[in-house]
């Protein structure tokens, strides 16, 4: 016995399936944006609560830095210490804006390209990679260009 599915029913089922996939994708992107915003942008540029970085950055996080021709690898703990040292110098406060230029993910892996402007001028372009662990998305690497 051959079962025939009317075209209108097939269209309806495909539409629901696509809507479900898009909702999942939107949910993943929202989760990634939330981690980057709450555990990176806000603690670094808007608040003093650096402990939030530990929530969104994996304990084995590495930041790759190319500065004046020298290449460095910095751990999460060392990066946080560097932030504290810089803040202790009481530099003037500046205004920052940011834009998520790319959010790409497939399965358990994601990449974010983040533009950060300081006083309306391009200051950094960050490339962040993330893995999705049991407890959510975590940043595992960061590299950046400074302007």
C-alpha positions in Angstrom: 0.0 0.0 0.0 1.4 3.4 -1.0 0.7 6.4 1.2 0.4 9.7 -0.6 1.0 12.9 1.4 -0.9 15.9 -0.1 1.5 18.7 -1.1 -0.1 21.2 1.4 0.5 18.8 4.3 4.1 18.3 3.1 4.6 22.1 2.9 3.1 22.5 6.4 5.5 19.8 7.9 8.5 21.3 6.2 7.6 24.8 7.5 7.3 23.5 11.1 10.6 21.7 10.8 12.4 24.7 9.4 10.8 26.9 12.1 12.0 24.5 14.8 15.6 24.5 13.4 15.6 28.3 13.2 14.4 28.5 16.8 17.2 26.2 17.9 19.8 28.3 16.0 18.4 31.5 17.4 18.6 30.0 20.9 22.2 29.0 20.5 23.2 32.4 19.2 21.3 34.1 22.1 23.2 31.8 24.5 26.6 32.7 22.9 25.8 36.4 23.0 24.7 36.2 26.6 28.0 34.5 27.7 30.1 37.0 25.8 28.1 40.0 27.1 27.7 38.9 30.8 31.1 37.3 31.2 33.3 39.4 29.0 32.0 42.8 27.9 30.2 43.8 31.1 32.9 42.8 33.6 35.7 44.2 31.4 34.1 47.4 30.2 31.0 48.2 32.4 31.5 46.7 35.9 34.2 45.8 38.4 33.1 42.2 38.9 35.9 40.2 37.3 34.7 37.0 39.0 32.1 36.8 36.2 34.9 36.1 33.7 35.5 32.8 35.4 31.8 31.8 34.7 32.1 32.3 30.9 35.8 31.5 30.3 37.0 27.9 30.7 39.6 27.2 33.3 42.0 26.1 30.5 41.3 29.3 28.5 44.2 30.7 26.5 44.6 34.2 25.1 47.0 34.5 22.2 48.8 37.8 21.9 51.1 39.1 19.2 52.5 42.4 20.6 55.4 44.3 19.0 56.4 41.2 17.1 56.5 39.0 20.2 54.1 36.1 20.7 52.6 35.3 24.1 50.1 32.8 25.5 48.2 34.0 28.6 46.1 31.9 30.9 42.7 33.0 32.3 44.3 33.6 35.8 47.1 35.7 34.3 44.7 37.7 32.1 42.5 38.6 35.1 45.6 39.6 37.1 46.7 41.8 34.2 43.3 43.5 34.2 43.5 44.1 37.9 47.0 45.7 37.5 45.8 48.0 34.7 42.8 49.1 36.8 45.0 49.8 39.8 46.7 52.5 37.7 43.4 54.5 37.9 43.4 55.5 34.2 40.6 57.8 33.0 37.3 56.1 32.2 36.5 55.7 28.5 33.3 55.0 26.6 33.2 51.7 24.8 30.8 50.3 22.1 30.8 46.8 20.7 29.3 44.9 17.9 29.0 41.2 17.2 30.2 41.0 13.6 30.1 37.2 13.3 28.6 34.5 15.3 29.1 31.1 13.7 28.5 27.7 15.3 28.2 24.1 14.4 27.5 21.5 16.9 29.6 22.0 20.0 31.9 24.6 18.5 31.4 28.4 18.0 33.4 31.4 16.8 32.7 35.1 17.5 34.2 38.1 15.9 33.6 41.1 18.1 34.4 44.7 17.2 35.1 47.0 20.2 35.3 50.8 19.7 36.8 53.1 22.3 35.6 56.7 22.2 33.9 56.0 18.8 37.1 54.7 17.2 38.0 51.1 16.5 40.2 49.8 19.3 40.0 45.9 19.1 38.7 43.2 16.9 38.5 40.0 19.0 38.2 36.5 17.8 36.8 34.2 20.4 36.3 30.5 20.2 33.8 28.6 22.3 32.9 25.0 23.2 29.5 24.0 24.4 30.0 22.0 27.7 27.3 20.4 29.8 26.9 23.7 31.7 26.8 25.8 28.6 29.0 27.8 26.2 32.5 28.7 27.5 35.2 30.8 25.8 38.3 28.6 25.3 40.5 31.0 23.2 40.9 34.6 22.4 43.1 36.4 20.0 42.8 40.0 18.9 44.0 42.9 16.8 44.6 46.2 18.5 44.3 49.5 16.6 
